[in-house]
Amino acid sequence: MESRIANILTWVRRMGHGCPVGTLSLELVKFDTAPLADPSLVGAAYQQGIREGMEIREYLLHKWQRRCAYCQ
């Protein structure tokens, strides 16, 4: 976290030399890597994904090899 803040402040200082900076706005987003893994995913196939139709309980049982997540 400290590195991220230091990096932002460094760029603000660099940009501030050319023009005054009055306010800052930062947008933190997550990057979706699914299109990188399978570029053929488009439209409905992209929205449904590989787990389309799988119930959440079944997905979690599969994810934790049908063992308690707390006891592992």
N, CA and C atoms as a LAMMPS dump frame, in Angstrom:
ITEM: TIMESTEP
0
ITEM: NUMBER OF ATOMS
216
ITEM: BOX BOUNDS ff ff ff
-5.0000000000000000e+02 5.0000000000000000e+02
-5.0000000000000000e+02 5.0000000000000000e+02
-5.0000000000000000e+02 5.0000000000000000e+02
ITEM: ATOMS id mol type element x y z
1 1 1 N 0.823 -1.178 0
2 1 2 C 0 0 0
3 1 3 C 0.877 1.255 0
4 2 1 N 1.932 1.243 0.793
5 2 2 C 2.831 2.4 0.838
6 2 3 C 3.465 2.65 -0.525
7 3 1 N 3.825 1.582 -1.218
8 3 2 C 4.423 1.713 -2.538
9 3 3 C 3.437 2.334 -3.522
10 4 1 N 2.19 1.904 -3.449
11 4 2 C 1.154 2.439 -4.339
12 4 3 C 0.964 3.936 -4.105
13 5 1 N 0.904 4.335 -2.841
14 5 2 C 0.73 5.751 -2.497
15 5 3 C 1.94 6.56 -2.95
16 6 1 N 3.145 6.036 -2.725
17 6 2 C 4.364 6.728 -3.139
18 6 3 C 4.405 6.903 -4.655
19 7 1 N 3.974 5.892 -5.387
20 7 2 C 3.947 5.962 -6.841
21 7 3 C 2.988 7.06 -7.31
22 8 1 N 1.822 7.137 -6.71
23 8 2 C 0.84 8.172 -7.07
24 8 3 C 1.4 9.556 -6.782
25 9 1 N 1.991 9.728 -5.606
26 9 2 C 2.551 11.027 -5.247
27 9 3 C 3.694 11.432 -6.173
28 10 1 N 4.501 10.463 -6.591
29 10 2 C 5.585 10.749 -7.523
30 10 3 C 5.037 11.292 -8.842
31 11 1 N 3.987 10.647 -9.366
32 11 2 C 3.411 11.098 -10.631
33 11 3 C 2.718 12.45 -10.477
34 12 1 N 2.113 12.698 -9.333
35 12 2 C 1.486 14.005 -9.106
36 12 3 C 2.549 15.096 -9.119
37 13 1 N 3.676 14.845 -8.483
38 13 2 C 4.763 15.829 -8.475
39 13 3 C 5.31 16.058 -9.887
40 14 1 N 5.483 14.976 -10.634
41 14 2 C 5.993 15.101 -12.003
42 14 3 C 5.03 15.906 -12.874
43 15 1 N 3.758 15.611 -12.764
44 15 2 C 2.759 16.313 -13.569
45 15 3 C 2.575 17.75 -13.092
46 16 1 N 2.782 17.996 -11.813
47 16 2 C 2.607 19.319 -11.226
48 16 3 C 3.627 20.33 -11.699
49 17 1 N 4.756 19.853 -12.215
50 17 2 C 5.772 20.785 -12.723
51 17 3 C 5.268 21.519 -13.964
52 18 1 N 4.471 20.856 -14.779
53 18 2 C 3.996 21.456 -16.012
54 18 3 C 2.711 22.232 -15.855
55 19 1 N 1.889 21.817 -14.902
56 19 2 C 0.612 22.495 -14.678
57 19 3 C 0.215 22.319 -13.219
58 20 1 N -0.451 23.299 -12.659
59 20 2 C -0.843 23.178 -11.25
60 20 3 C -1.941 22.119 -11.063
61 21 1 N -1.828 21.362 -9.98
62 21 2 C -2.806 20.323 -9.665
63 21 3 C -3.637 20.81 -8.484
64 22 1 N -4.943 20.998 -8.722
65 22 2 C -5.828 21.47 -7.662
66 22 3 C -6.485 20.327 -6.904
67 23 1 N -6.969 19.33 -7.615
68 23 2 C -7.622 18.179 -6.992
69 23 3 C -7.184 16.903 -7.694
70 24 1 N -7.31 15.799 -6.988
71 24 2 C -6.974 14.498 -7.537
72 24 3 C -8.183 13.59 -7.456
73 25 1 N -8.285 12.702 -8.402
74 25 2 C -9.333 11.689 -8.395
75 25 3 C -8.685 10.373 -8.777
76 26 1 N -8.973 9.324 -8.042
77 26 2 C -8.355 8.028 -8.275
78 26 3 C -9.437 6.984 -8.426
79 27 1 N -9.345 6.2 -9.475
80 27 2 C -10.318 5.147 -9.716
81 27 3 C -9.601 3.805 -9.613
82 28 1 N -10.029 2.98 -8.69
83 28 2 C -9.455 1.646 -8.519
84 28 3 C -10.412 0.629 -9.126
85 29 1 N -9.933 -0.163 -10.062
86 29 2 C -10.771 -1.157 -10.73
87 29 3 C -10.027 -2.484 -10.791
88 30 1 N -10.78 -3.535 -10.946
89 30 2 C -10.194 -4.851 -11.15
90 30 3 C -10.163 -5.131 -12.647
91 31 1 N -9.125 -5.796 -13.085
92 31 2 C -8.949 -6.097 -14.492
93 31 3 C -9.47 -7.496 -14.778
94 32 1 N -10.314 -7.622 -15.786
95 32 2 C -10.896 -8.907 -16.159
96 32 3 C -9.939 -9.641 -17.091
97 33 1 N -9.406 -10.771 -16.634
98 33 2 C -8.429 -11.511 -17.425
99 33 3 C -9.052 -12.618 -18.273
100 34 1 N -10.37 -12.821 -18.189
101 34 2 C -11.017 -13.885 -18.96
102 34 3 C -10.777 -13.741 -20.464
103 35 1 N -10.9 -12.538 -21.047
104 35 2 C -10.645 -12.428 -22.486
105 35 3 C -9.188 -12.731 -22.866
106 36 1 N -8.261 -12.547 -21.944
107 36 2 C -6.87 -12.887 -22.222
108 36 3 C -6.673 -14.398 -22.249
109 37 1 N -7.365 -15.101 -21.35
110 37 2 C -7.232 -16.555 -21.277
111 37 3 C -7.899 -17.24 -22.467
112 38 1 N -9.056 -16.7 -22.905
113 38 2 C -9.792 -17.291 -24.023
114 38 3 C -10.382 -16.173 -24.876
115 39 1 N -9.651 -15.719 -25.902
116 39 2 C -10.118 -14.595 -26.722
117 39 3 C -11.399 -14.876 -27.499
118 40 1 N -11.786 -16.148 -27.615
119 40 2 C -13.001 -16.47 -28.376
120 40 3 C -14.275 -16.177 -27.589
121 41 1 N -14.165 -15.858 -26.309
122 41 2 C -15.341 -15.538 -25.504
123 41 3 C -15.902 -14.181 -25.913
124 42 1 N -17.097 -14.184 -26.456
125 42 2 C -17.777 -12.946 -26.835
126 42 3 C -19.265 -13.102 -26.576
127 43 1 N -19.942 -12 -26.367
128 43 2 C -21.394 -12.005 -26.213
129 43 3 C -21.881 -12.864 -25.074
130 44 1 N -22.853 -13.713 -25.351
131 44 2 C -23.476 -14.552 -24.323
132 44 3 C -22.484 -15.541 -23.725
133 45 1 N -21.578 -16.068 -24.531
134 45 2 C -20.587 -17.018 -24.014
135 45 3 C -19.705 -16.363 -22.959
136 46 1 N -19.385 -15.096 -23.16
137 46 2 C -18.572 -14.376 -22.18
138 46 3 C -19.357 -14.159 -20.893
139 47 1 N -20.622 -13.82 -21.003
140 47 2 C -21.447 -13.543 -19.823
141 47 3 C -21.744 -14.801 -19.028
142 48 1 N -21.91 -15.919 -19.685
143 48 2 C -22.257 -17.152 -18.987
144 48 3 C -21.044 -17.791 -18.332
145 49 1 N -19.932 -17.786 -18.99
146 49 2 C -18.716 -18.343 -18.407
147 49 3 C -18.731 -19.852 -18.31
148 50 1 N -17.687 -20.407 -17.704
149 50 2 C -17.551 -21.865 -17.643
150 50 3 C -18.431 -22.482 -16.555
151 51 1 N -18.884 -21.688 -15.601
152 51 2 C -19.689 -22.23 -14.505
153 51 3 C -21.174 -21.911 -14.639
154 52 1 N -21.592 -21.533 -15.828
155 52 2 C -22.996 -21.212 -16.051
156 52 3 C -23.85 -22.449 -15.782
157 53 1 N -24.883 -22.282 -14.99
158 53 2 C -25.762 -23.395 -14.653
159 53 3 C -25.354 -24.13 -13.385
160 54 1 N -24.18 -23.891 -12.874
161 54 2 C -23.714 -24.566 -11.668
162 54 3 C -24.219 -23.799 -10.448
163 55 1 N -24.83 -24.463 -9.537
164 55 2 C -25.316 -23.818 -8.32
165 55 3 C -24.136 -23.4 -7.451
166 56 1 N -24.308 -22.353 -6.692
167 56 2 C -23.215 -21.824 -5.874
168 56 3 C -22.733 -22.84 -4.839
169 57 1 N -23.662 -23.582 -4.252
170 57 2 C -23.267 -24.594 -3.252
171 57 3 C -22.397 -25.669 -3.893
172 58 1 N -22.807 -26.136 -5.055
173 58 2 C -22.043 -27.165 -5.757
174 58 3 C -20.677 -26.632 -6.156
175 59 1 N -20.623 -25.388 -6.589
176 59 2 C -19.345 -24.764 -6.958
177 59 3 C -18.408 -24.728 -5.753
178 60 1 N -18.922 -24.324 -4.583
179 60 2 C -18.077 -24.242 -3.39
180 60 3 C -17.632 -25.618 -2.918
181 61 1 N -18.517 -26.606 -3.01
182 61 2 C -18.114 -27.964 -2.658
183 61 3 C -16.987 -28.444 -3.573
184 62 1 N -17.114 -28.134 -4.847
185 62 2 C -16.065 -28.527 -5.795
186 62 3 C -14.766 -27.774 -5.518
187 63 1 N -14.871 -26.493 -5.236
188 63 2 C -13.692 -25.667 -4.994
189 63 3 C -12.887 -26.174 -3.805
190 64 1 N -13.565 -26.581 -2.745
191 64 2 C -12.88 -27.031 -1.525
192 64 3 C -12.785 -28.559 -1.448
193 65 1 N -12.888 -29.238 -2.586
194 65 2 C -12.785 -30.705 -2.661
195 65 3 C -13.696 -31.406 -1.654
196 66 1 N -14.88 -30.831 -1.48
197 66 2 C -15.911 -31.382 -0.588
198 66 3 C -15.431 -31.547 0.844
199 67 1 N -14.503 -30.651 1.272
200 67 2 C -14.035 -30.623 2.658
201 67 3 C -14.353 -29.264 3.256
202 68 1 N -14.354 -29.209 4.552
203 68 2 C -14.634 -27.954 5.252
204 68 3 C -13.534 -26.94 4.954
205 69 1 N -13.934 -25.751 4.559
206 69 2 C -12.975 -24.692 4.233
207 69 3 C -12.199 -24.236 5.464
208 70 1 N -12.794 -24.351 6.627
209 70 2 C -12.142 -23.899 7.86
210 70 3 C -11.158 -24.938 8.411
211 71 1 N -11.385 -26.207 8.114
212 71 2 C -10.565 -27.276 8.684
213 71 3 C -9.355 -27.627 7.853
214 72 1 N -9.223 -27.103 6.684
215 72 2 C -8.132 -27.517 5.788
216 72 3 C -6.812 -27.19 6.325
